[in-house]
Amino acid sequence: MVDITHKSNTLRKAVATAKLKVSSLQTIETVLAGKVPKGDVFEFSRAAGLFAVKKNE
């Protein structure tokens, strides 16, 4: 581990965007309804974003 106590705090903001192409409207409806068999797509993406933030701190 590296000692970073001497660093000053800075306010940072990150914005992520994505474009998704799907082959059918049913895919979009399934994602929005939260009925994807492997789980909630949006919640998984939020968790991935939090892990990315922790990794870059």
PDB file of N, H, CA, C and O in Angstrom:
ATOM      1  N   MET A   1       0.833  -1.188   0.000  1.00  0.00           N
ATOM      2  CA  MET A   1       0.000   0.000   0.000  1.00  0.00           C
ATOM      3  C   MET A   1       0.878   1.251   0.000  1.00  0.00           C
ATOM      4  O   MET A   1       2.000   1.245   0.505  1.00  0.00           O
ATOM      5  N   VAL A   2       0.349   2.296  -0.565  1.00  0.00           N
ATOM      6  H   VAL A   2      -0.564   2.301  -0.975  1.00  0.00           H
ATOM      7  CA  VAL A   2       1.060   3.569  -0.646  1.00  0.00           C
ATOM      8  C   VAL A   2       0.402   4.559   0.321  1.00  0.00           C
ATOM      9  O   VAL A   2      -0.823   4.664   0.372  1.00  0.00           O
ATOM     10  N   ASP A   3       1.212   5.270   1.073  1.00  0.00           N
ATOM     11  H   ASP A   3       2.207   5.184   1.032  1.00  0.00           H
ATOM     12  CA  ASP A   3       0.701   6.271   2.001  1.00  0.00           C
ATOM     13  C   ASP A   3       0.314   7.528   1.223  1.00  0.00           C
ATOM     14  O   ASP A   3       1.170   8.174   0.619  1.00  0.00           O
ATOM     15  N   ILE A   4      -0.973   7.873   1.239  1.00  0.00           N
ATOM     16  H   ILE A   4      -1.668   7.348   1.730  1.00  0.00           H
ATOM     17  CA  ILE A   4      -1.446   9.051   0.494  1.00  0.00           C
ATOM     18  C   ILE A   4      -1.989  10.127   1.430  1.00  0.00           C
ATOM     19  O   ILE A   4      -2.746  10.993   0.993  1.00  0.00           O
ATOM     20  N   THR A   5      -1.619  10.087   2.699  1.00  0.00           N
ATOM     21  H   THR A   5      -1.004   9.383   3.054  1.00  0.00           H
ATOM     22  CA  THR A   5      -2.146  11.058   3.663  1.00  0.00           C
ATOM     23  C   THR A   5      -1.707  12.487   3.349  1.00  0.00           C
ATOM     24  O   THR A   5      -2.364  13.438   3.773  1.00  0.00           O
ATOM     25  N   HIS A   6      -0.619  12.649   2.622  1.00  0.00           N
ATOM     26  H   HIS A   6      -0.085  11.876   2.278  1.00  0.00           H
ATOM     27  CA  HIS A   6      -0.141  13.998   2.289  1.00  0.00           C
ATOM     28  C   HIS A   6      -0.913  14.630   1.133  1.00  0.00           C
ATOM     29  O   HIS A   6      -0.799  15.834   0.903  1.00  0.00           O
ATOM     30  N   LYS A   7      -1.693  13.838   0.404  1.00  0.00           N
ATOM     31  H   LYS A   7      -1.786  12.860   0.591  1.00  0.00           H
ATOM     32  CA  LYS A   7      -2.445  14.375  -0.734  1.00  0.00           C
ATOM     33  C   LYS A   7      -3.662  15.156  -0.261  1.00  0.00           C
ATOM     34  O   LYS A   7      -4.306  14.793   0.723  1.00  0.00           O
ATOM     35  N   SER A   8      -3.967  16.236  -0.977  1.00  0.00           N
ATOM     36  H   SER A   8      -3.444  16.531  -1.776  1.00  0.00           H
ATOM     37  CA  SER A   8      -5.169  17.008  -0.653  1.00  0.00           C
ATOM     38  C   SER A   8      -6.370  16.394  -1.362  1.00  0.00           C
ATOM     39  O   SER A   8      -6.235  15.751  -2.403  1.00  0.00           O
ATOM     40  N   ASN A   9      -7.552  16.604  -0.776  1.00  0.00           N
ATOM     41  H   ASN A   9      -7.662  17.126   0.069  1.00  0.00           H
ATOM     42  CA  ASN A   9      -8.779  16.093  -1.372  1.00  0.00           C
ATOM     43  C   ASN A   9      -9.160  16.915  -2.599  1.00  0.00           C
ATOM     44  O   ASN A   9      -9.013  18.137  -2.608  1.00  0.00           O
ATOM     45  N   THR A  10      -9.642  16.243  -3.618  1.00  0.00           N
ATOM     46  H   THR A  10      -9.762  15.251  -3.610  1.00  0.00           H
ATOM     47  CA  THR A  10     -10.130  16.929  -4.815  1.00  0.00           C
ATOM     48  C   THR A  10     -11.494  16.364  -5.179  1.00  0.00           C
ATOM     49  O   THR A  10     -11.745  15.168  -5.028  1.00  0.00           O
ATOM     50  N   LEU A  11     -12.350  17.217  -5.648  1.00  0.00           N
ATOM     51  H   LEU A  11     -12.145  18.188  -5.771  1.00  0.00           H
ATOM     52  CA  LEU A  11     -13.675  16.803  -6.068  1.00  0.00           C
ATOM     53  C   LEU A  11     -13.598  16.340  -7.518  1.00  0.00           C
ATOM     54  O   LEU A  11     -13.131  17.070  -8.392  1.00  0.00           O
ATOM     55  N   ARG A  12     -14.056  15.138  -7.754  1.00  0.00           N
ATOM     56  H   ARG A  12     -14.435  14.545  -7.043  1.00  0.00           H
ATOM     57  CA  ARG A  12     -14.028  14.597  -9.110  1.00  0.00           C
ATOM     58  C   ARG A  12     -15.423  14.131  -9.504  1.00  0.00           C
ATOM     59  O   ARG A  12     -16.234  13.748  -8.661  1.00  0.00           O
ATOM     60  N   LYS A  13     -15.672  14.173 -10.779  1.00  0.00           N
ATOM     61  H   LYS A  13     -15.013  14.484 -11.463  1.00  0.00           H
ATOM     62  CA  LYS A  13     -16.961  13.716 -11.284  1.00  0.00           C
ATOM     63  C   LYS A  13     -16.715  12.970 -12.589  1.00  0.00           C
ATOM     64  O   LYS A  13     -15.952  13.421 -13.443  1.00  0.00           O
ATOM     65  N   ALA A  14     -17.363  11.838 -12.729  1.00  0.00           N
ATOM     66  H   ALA A  14     -17.983  11.471 -12.035  1.00  0.00           H
ATOM     67  CA  ALA A  14     -17.237  11.060 -13.959  1.00  0.00           C
ATOM     68  C   ALA A  14     -18.636  10.746 -14.477  1.00  0.00           C
ATOM     69  O   ALA A  14     -19.551  10.467 -13.701  1.00  0.00           O
ATOM     70  N   VAL A  15     -18.785  10.794 -15.765  1.00  0.00           N
ATOM     71  H   VAL A  15     -18.042  11.021 -16.395  1.00  0.00           H
ATOM     72  CA  VAL A  15     -20.050  10.468 -16.397  1.00  0.00           C
ATOM     73  C   VAL A  15     -19.784   9.411 -17.453  1.00  0.00           C
ATOM     74  O   VAL A  15     -18.932   9.590 -18.323  1.00  0.00           O
ATOM     75  N   ALA A  16     -20.509   8.321 -17.372  1.00  0.00           N
ATOM     76  H   ALA A  16     -21.202   8.176 -16.665  1.00  0.00           H
ATOM     77  CA  ALA A  16     -20.349   7.243 -18.346  1.00  0.00           C
ATOM     78  C   ALA A  16     -21.597   7.174 -19.221  1.00  0.00           C
ATOM     79  O   ALA A  16     -22.720   7.316 -18.736  1.00  0.00           O
ATOM     80  N   THR A  17     -21.387   6.958 -20.490  1.00  0.00           N
ATOM     81  H   THR A  17     -20.475   6.843 -20.884  1.00  0.00           H
ATOM     82  CA  THR A  17     -22.503   6.784 -21.413  1.00  0.00           C
ATOM     83  C   THR A  17     -22.250   5.556 -22.266  1.00  0.00           C
ATOM     84  O   THR A  17     -21.116   5.100 -22.411  1.00  0.00           O
ATOM     85  N   ALA A  18     -23.323   5.033 -22.825  1.00  0.00           N
ATOM     86  H   ALA A  18     -24.244   5.404 -22.707  1.00  0.00           H
ATOM     87  CA  ALA A  18     -23.187   3.847 -23.678  1.00  0.00           C
ATOM     88  C   ALA A  18     -24.276   3.865 -24.731  1.00  0.00           C
ATOM     89  O   ALA A  18     -25.359   4.409 -24.518  1.00  0.00           O
ATOM     90  N   LYS A  19     -23.979   3.273 -25.852  1.00  0.00           N
ATOM     91  H   LYS A  19     -23.099   2.830 -26.025  1.00  0.00           H
ATOM     92  CA  LYS A  19     -24.975   3.055 -26.899  1.00  0.00           C
ATOM     93  C   LYS A  19     -25.100   1.555 -27.068  1.00  0.00           C
ATOM     94  O   LYS A  19     -24.100   0.843 -27.161  1.00  0.00           O
ATOM     95  N   LEU A  20     -26.314   1.088 -27.106  1.00  0.00           N
ATOM     96  H   LEU A  20     -27.126   1.666 -27.031  1.00  0.00           H
ATOM     97  CA  LEU A  20     -26.569  -0.338 -27.197  1.00  0.00           C
ATOM     98  C   LEU A  20     -27.452  -0.616 -28.399  1.00  0.00           C
ATOM     99  O   LEU A  20     -28.517  -0.019 -28.554  1.00  0.00           O
ATOM    100  N   LYS A  21     -27.003  -1.521 -29.241  1.00  0.00           N
ATOM    101  H   LYS A  21     -26.138  -2.006 -29.115  1.00  0.00           H
ATOM    102  CA  LYS A  21     -27.807  -1.930 -30.388  1.00  0.00           C
ATOM    103  C   LYS A  21     -28.308  -3.334 -30.130  1.00  0.00           C
ATOM    104  O   LYS A  21     -27.536  -4.232 -29.794  1.00  0.00           O
ATOM    105  N   VAL A  22     -29.605  -3.514 -30.291  1.00  0.00           N
ATOM    106  H   VAL A  22     -30.232  -2.784 -30.564  1.00  0.00           H
ATOM    107  CA  VAL A  22     -30.209  -4.833 -30.099  1.00  0.00           C
ATOM    108  C   VAL A  22     -30.956  -5.230 -31.359  1.00  0.00           C
ATOM    109  O   VAL A  22     -31.288  -4.390 -32.196  1.00  0.00           O
ATOM    110  N   SER A  23     -31.212  -6.514 -31.479  1.00  0.00           N
ATOM    111  H   SER A  23     -30.943  -7.196 -30.800  1.00  0.00           H
ATOM    112  CA  SER A  23     -31.836  -7.008 -32.706  1.00  0.00           C
ATOM    113  C   SER A  23     -33.358  -6.962 -32.668  1.00  0.00           C
ATOM    114  O   SER A  23     -34.003  -7.062 -33.712  1.00  0.00           O
ATOM    115  N   SER A  24     -33.944  -6.812 -31.474  1.00  0.00           N
ATOM    116  H   SER A  24     -33.420  -6.731 -30.627  1.00  0.00           H
ATOM    117  CA  SER A  24     -35.405  -6.785 -31.431  1.00  0.00           C
ATOM    118  C   SER A  24     -35.916  -5.888 -30.306  1.00  0.00           C
ATOM    119  O   SER A  24     -35.222  -5.648 -29.318  1.00  0.00           O
ATOM    120  N   LEU A  25     -37.115  -5.411 -30.473  1.00  0.00           N
ATOM    121  H   LEU A  25     -37.678  -5.606 -31.276  1.00  0.00           H
ATOM    122  CA  LEU A  25     -37.768  -4.582 -29.460  1.00  0.00           C
ATOM    123  C   LEU A  25     -38.028  -5.396 -28.201  1.00  0.00           C
ATOM    124  O   LEU A  25     -38.041  -4.844 -27.101  1.00  0.00           O
ATOM    125  N   GLN A  26     -38.232  -6.687 -28.345  1.00  0.00           N
ATOM    126  H   GLN A  26     -38.221  -7.135 -29.239  1.00  0.00           H
ATOM    127  CA  GLN A  26     -38.481  -7.556 -27.195  1.00  0.00           C
ATOM    128  C   GLN A  26     -37.298  -7.537 -26.218  1.00  0.00           C
ATOM    129  O   GLN A  26     -37.495  -7.622 -25.006  1.00  0.00           O
ATOM    130  N   THR A  27     -36.093  -7.427 -26.731  1.00  0.00           N
ATOM    131  H   THR A  27     -35.932  -7.358 -27.716  1.00  0.00           H
ATOM    132  CA  THR A  27     -34.904  -7.358 -25.880  1.00  0.00           C
ATOM    133  C   THR A  27     -34.962  -6.121 -24.994  1.00  0.00           C
ATOM    134  O   THR A  27     -34.704  -6.202 -23.793  1.00  0.00           O
ATOM    135  N   ILE A  28     -35.293  -4.994 -25.575  1.00  0.00           N
ATOM    136  H   ILE A  28     -35.502  -4.929 -26.551  1.00  0.00           H
ATOM    137  CA  ILE A  28     -35.395  -3.745 -24.807  1.00  0.00           C
ATOM    138  C   ILE A  28     -36.495  -3.853 -23.757  1.00  0.00           C
ATOM    139  O   ILE A  28     -36.304  -3.441 -22.613  1.00  0.00           O
ATOM    140  N   GLU A  29     -37.627  -4.397 -24.134  1.00  0.00           N
ATOM    141  H   GLU A  29     -37.783  -4.732 -25.063  1.00  0.00           H
ATOM    142  CA  GLU A  29     -38.744  -4.554 -23.198  1.00  0.00           C
ATOM    143  C   GLU A  29     -38.367  -5.474 -22.040  1.00  0.00           C
ATOM    144  O   GLU A  29     -38.734  -5.213 -20.894  1.00  0.00           O
ATOM    145  N   THR A  30     -37.637  -6.545 -22.332  1.00  0.00           N
ATOM    146  H   THR A  30     -37.338  -6.757 -23.262  1.00  0.00           H
ATOM    147  CA  THR A  30     -37.207  -7.488 -21.294  1.00  0.00           C
ATOM    148  C   THR A  30     -36.256  -6.820 -20.316  1.00  0.00           C
ATOM    149  O   THR A  30     -36.376  -7.011 -19.106  1.00  0.00           O
ATOM    150  N   VAL A  31     -35.307  -6.036 -20.828  1.00  0.00           N
ATOM    151  H   VAL A  31     -35.210  -5.881 -21.811  1.00  0.00           H
ATOM    152  CA  VAL A  31     -34.346  -5.336 -19.964  1.00  0.00           C
ATOM    153  C   VAL A  31     -35.075  -4.311 -19.101  1.00  0.00           C
ATOM    154  O   VAL A  31     -34.839  -4.250 -17.894  1.00  0.00           O
ATOM    155  N   LEU A  32     -35.948  -3.511 -19.688  1.00  0.00           N
ATOM    156  H   LEU A  32     -36.140  -3.561 -20.669  1.00  0.00           H
ATOM    157  CA  LEU A  32     -36.672  -2.482 -18.939  1.00  0.00           C
ATOM    158  C   LEU A  32     -37.601  -3.088 -17.891  1.00  0.00           C
ATOM    159  O   LEU A  32     -37.822  -2.487 -16.839  1.00  0.00           O
ATOM    160  N   ALA A  33     -38.147  -4.270 -18.167  1.00  0.00           N
ATOM    161  H   ALA A  33     -37.968  -4.758 -19.021  1.00  0.00           H
ATOM    162  CA  ALA A  33     -39.037  -4.935 -17.217  1.00  0.00           C
ATOM    163  C   ALA A  33     -38.268  -5.653 -16.113  1.00  0.00           C
ATOM    164  O   ALA A  33     -38.864  -6.107 -15.135  1.00  0.00           O
ATOM    165  N   GLY A  34     -36.948  -5.758 -16.264  1.00  0.00           N
ATOM    166  H   GLY A  34     -36.465  -5.389 -17.057  1.00  0.00           H
ATOM    167  CA  GLY A  34     -36.139  -6.434 -15.252  1.00  0.00           C
ATOM    168  C   GLY A  34     -36.303  -7.941 -15.269  1.00  0.00           C
ATOM    169  O   GLY A  34     -36.178  -8.591 -14.231  1.00  0.00           O
ATOM    170  N   LYS A  35     -36.579  -8.501 -16.433  1.00  0.00           N
ATOM    171  H   LYS A  35     -36.680  -7.973 -17.276  1.00  0.00           H
ATOM    172  CA  LYS A  35     -36.844  -9.933 -16.538  1.00  0.00           C
ATOM    173  C   LYS A  35     -35.748 -10.692 -17.279  1.00  0.00           C
ATOM    174  O   LYS A  35     -36.004 -11.759 -17.838  1.00  0.00           O
ATOM    175  N   VAL A  36     -34.551 -10.162 -17.289  1.00  0.00           N
ATOM    176  H   VAL A  36     -34.343  -9.296 -16.836  1.00  0.00           H
ATOM    177  CA  VAL A  36     -33.417 -10.860 -17.909  1.00  0.00           C
ATOM    178  C   VAL A  36     -33.063 -12.038 -17.000  1.00  0.00           C
ATOM    179  O   VAL A  36     -32.915 -11.850 -15.793  1.00  0.00           O
ATOM    180  N   PRO A  37     -32.924 -13.245 -17.549  1.00  0.00           N
ATOM    181  CA  PRO A  37     -32.680 -14.425 -16.711  1.00  0.00           C
ATOM    182  C   PRO A  37     -31.468 -14.314 -15.775  1.00  0.00           C
ATOM    183  O   PRO A  37     -31.481 -14.894 -14.689  1.00  0.00           O
ATOM    184  N   LYS A  38     -30.442 -13.592 -16.172  1.00  0.00           N
ATOM    185  H   LYS A  38     -30.432 -13.121 -17.054  1.00  0.00           H
ATOM    186  CA  LYS A  38     -29.241 -13.482 -15.334  1.00  0.00           C
ATOM    187  C   LYS A  38     -29.316 -12.347 -14.322  1.00  0.00           C
ATOM    188  O   LYS A  38     -28.369 -12.151 -13.560  1.00  0.00           O
ATOM    189  N   GLY A  39     -30.400 -11.603 -14.291  1.00  0.00           N
ATOM    190  H   GLY A  39     -31.169 -11.763 -14.910  1.00  0.00           H
ATOM    191  CA  GLY A  39     -30.556 -10.543 -13.296  1.00  0.00           C
ATOM    192  C   GLY A  39     -30.785  -9.173 -13.906  1.00  0.00           C
ATOM    193  O   GLY A  39     -30.862  -9.018 -15.125  1.00  0.00           O
ATOM    194  N   ASP A  40     -30.893  -8.187 -13.034  1.00  0.00           N
ATOM    195  H   ASP A  40     -30.831  -8.313 -12.044  1.00  0.00           H
ATOM    196  CA  ASP A  40     -31.163  -6.801 -13.429  1.00  0.00           C
ATOM    197  C   ASP A  40     -29.928  -6.196 -14.100  1.00  0.00           C
ATOM    198  O   ASP A  40     -28.890  -6.026 -13.462  1.00  0.00           O
ATOM    199  N   VAL A  41     -30.045  -5.881 -15.359  1.00  0.00           N
ATOM    200  H   VAL A  41     -30.889  -6.020 -15.877  1.00  0.00           H
ATOM    201  CA  VAL A  41     -28.932  -5.355 -16.145  1.00  0.00           C
ATOM    202  C   VAL A  41     -28.445  -4.017 -15.589  1.00  0.00           C
ATOM    203  O   VAL A  41     -27.239  -3.787 -15.501  1.00  0.00           O
ATOM    204  N   PHE A  42     -29.363  -3.141 -15.215  1.00  0.00           N
ATOM    205  H   PHE A  42     -30.343  -3.327 -15.286  1.00  0.00           H
ATOM    206  CA  PHE A  42     -28.984  -1.820 -14.731  1.00  0.00           C
ATOM    207  C   PHE A  42     -28.293  -1.895 -13.367  1.00  0.00           C
ATOM    208  O   PHE A  42     -27.339  -1.160 -13.114  1.00  0.00           O
ATOM    209  N   GLU A  43     -28.769  -2.771 -12.498  1.00  0.00           N
ATOM    210  H   GLU A  43     -29.544  -3.368 -12.703  1.00  0.00           H
ATOM    211  CA  GLU A  43     -28.135  -2.912 -11.180  1.00  0.00           C
ATOM    212  C   GLU A  43     -26.725  -3.480 -11.313  1.00  0.00           C
ATOM    213  O   GLU A  43     -25.815  -3.075 -10.590  1.00  0.00           O
ATOM    214  N   PHE A  44     -26.553  -4.405 -12.226  1.00  0.00           N
ATOM    215  H   PHE A  44     -27.293  -4.734 -12.813  1.00  0.00           H
ATOM    216  CA  PHE A  44     -25.220  -4.964 -12.461  1.00  0.00           C
ATOM    217  C   PHE A  44     -24.266  -3.885 -12.981  1.00  0.00           C
ATOM    218  O   PHE A  44     -23.100  -3.844 -12.590  1.00  0.00           O
ATOM    219  N   SER A  45     -24.761  -3.020 -13.855  1.00  0.00           N
ATOM    220  H   SER A  45     -25.709  -3.054 -14.173  1.00  0.00           H
ATOM    221  CA  SER A  45     -23.900  -1.959 -14.390  1.00  0.00           C
ATOM    222  C   SER A  45     -23.534  -0.950 -13.303  1.00  0.00           C
ATOM    223  O   SER A  45     -22.420  -0.425 -13.297  1.00  0.00           O
ATOM    224  N   ARG A  46     -24.460  -0.675 -12.386  1.00  0.00           N
ATOM    225  H   ARG A  46     -25.364  -1.101 -12.391  1.00  0.00           H
ATOM    226  CA  ARG A  46     -24.137   0.211 -11.257  1.00  0.00           C
ATOM    227  C   ARG A  46     -23.041  -0.399 -10.385  1.00  0.00           C
ATOM    228  O   ARG A  46     -22.102   0.285  -9.977  1.00  0.00           O
ATOM    229  N   ALA A  47     -23.174  -1.693 -10.107  1.00  0.00           N
ATOM    230  H   ALA A  47     -23.936  -2.249 -10.438  1.00  0.00           H
ATOM    231  CA  ALA A  47     -22.164  -2.374  -9.293  1.00  0.00           C
ATOM    232  C   ALA A  47     -20.814  -2.366  -9.989  1.00  0.00           C
ATOM    233  O   ALA A  47     -19.791  -2.156  -9.337  1.00  0.00           O
ATOM    234  N   ALA A  48     -20.786  -2.588 -11.294  1.00  0.00           N
ATOM    235  H   ALA A  48     -21.617  -2.759 -11.824  1.00  0.00           H
ATOM    236  CA  ALA A  48     -19.539  -2.557 -12.044  1.00  0.00           C
ATOM    237  C   ALA A  48     -18.899  -1.177 -11.976  1.00  0.00           C
ATOM    238  O   ALA A  48     -17.678  -1.064 -11.869  1.00  0.00           O
ATOM    239  N   GLY A  49     -19.705  -0.139 -12.037  1.00  0.00           N
ATOM    240  H   GLY A  49     -20.697  -0.230 -12.124  1.00  0.00           H
ATOM    241  CA  GLY A  49     -19.192   1.224 -11.922  1.00  0.00           C
ATOM    242  C   GLY A  49     -18.579   1.483 -10.554  1.00  0.00           C
ATOM    243  O   GLY A  49     -17.540   2.134 -10.447  1.00  0.00           O
ATOM    244  N   LEU A  50     -19.222   0.973  -9.506  1.00  0.00           N
ATOM    245  H   LEU A  50     -20.066   0.444  -9.592  1.00  0.00           H
ATOM    246  CA  LEU A  50     -18.661   1.155  -8.161  1.00  0.00           C
ATOM    247  C   LEU A  50     -17.343   0.414  -7.996  1.00  0.00           C
ATOM    248  O   LEU A  50     -16.419   0.932  -7.369  1.00  0.00           O
ATOM    249  N   PHE A  51     -17.245  -0.782  -8.546  1.00  0.00           N
ATOM    250  H   PHE A  51     -17.996  -1.202  -9.056  1.00  0.00           H
ATOM    251  CA  PHE A  51     -15.980  -1.515  -8.495  1.00  0.00           C
ATOM    252  C   PHE A  51     -14.888  -0.772  -9.258  1.00  0.00           C
ATOM    253  O   PHE A  51     -13.737  -0.747  -8.823  1.00  0.00           O
ATOM    254  N   ALA A  52     -15.236  -0.173 -10.380  1.00  0.00           N
ATOM    255  H   ALA A  52     -16.171  -0.194 -10.734  1.00  0.00           H
ATOM    256  CA  ALA A  52     -14.263   0.591 -11.164  1.00  0.00           C
ATOM    257  C   ALA A  52     -13.756   1.795 -10.372  1.00  0.00           C
ATOM    258  O   ALA A  52     -12.565   2.105 -10.402  1.00  0.00           O
ATOM    259  N   VAL A  53     -14.657   2.468  -9.669  1.00  0.00           N
ATOM    260  H   VAL A  53     -15.624   2.215  -9.645  1.00  0.00           H
ATOM    261  CA  VAL A  53     -14.258   3.617  -8.866  1.00  0.00           C
ATOM    262  C   VAL A  53     -13.310   3.186  -7.759  1.00  0.00           C
ATOM    263  O   VAL A  53     -12.294   3.839  -7.524  1.00  0.00           O
ATOM    264  N   LYS A  54     -13.630   2.096  -7.080  1.00  0.00           N
ATOM    265  H   LYS A  54     -14.455   1.565  -7.272  1.00  0.00           H
ATOM    266  CA  LYS A  54     -12.773   1.619  -5.995  1.00  0.00           C
ATOM    267  C   LYS A  54     -11.400   1.231  -6.507  1.00  0.00           C
ATOM    268  O   LYS A  54     -10.393   1.456  -5.835  1.00  0.00           O
ATOM    269  N   LYS A  55     -11.357   0.648  -7.696  1.00  0.00           N
ATOM    270  H   LYS A  55     -12.175   0.465  -8.242  1.00  0.00           H
ATOM    271  CA  LYS A  55     -10.083   0.208  -8.264  1.00  0.00           C
ATOM    272  C   LYS A  55      -9.197   1.398  -8.636  1.00  0.00           C
ATOM    273  O   LYS A  55      -7.971   1.289  -8.607  1.00  0.00           O
ATOM    274  N   ASN A  56      -9.802   2.523  -8.983  1.00  0.00           N
ATOM    275  H   ASN A  56     -10.798   2.612  -9.007  1.00  0.00           H
ATOM    276  CA  ASN A  56      -9.026   3.692  -9.419  1.00  0.00           C
ATOM    277  C   ASN A  56      -8.703   4.667  -8.309  1.00  0.00           C
ATOM    278  O   ASN A  56      -8.041   5.673  -8.562  1.00  0.00           O
ATOM    279  N   GLU A  57      -9.137   4.412  -7.104  1.00  0.00           N
ATOM    280  H   GLU A  57      -9.675   3.594  -6.899  1.00  0.00           H
ATOM    281  CA  GLU A  57      -8.844   5.348  -6.004  1.00  0.00           C
ATOM    282  C   GLU A  57      -7.428   5.266  -5.559  1.00  0.00           C
ATOM    283  O   GLU A  57      -7.025   5.987  -4.645  1.00  0.00           O
TER     284      GLU A  57
END
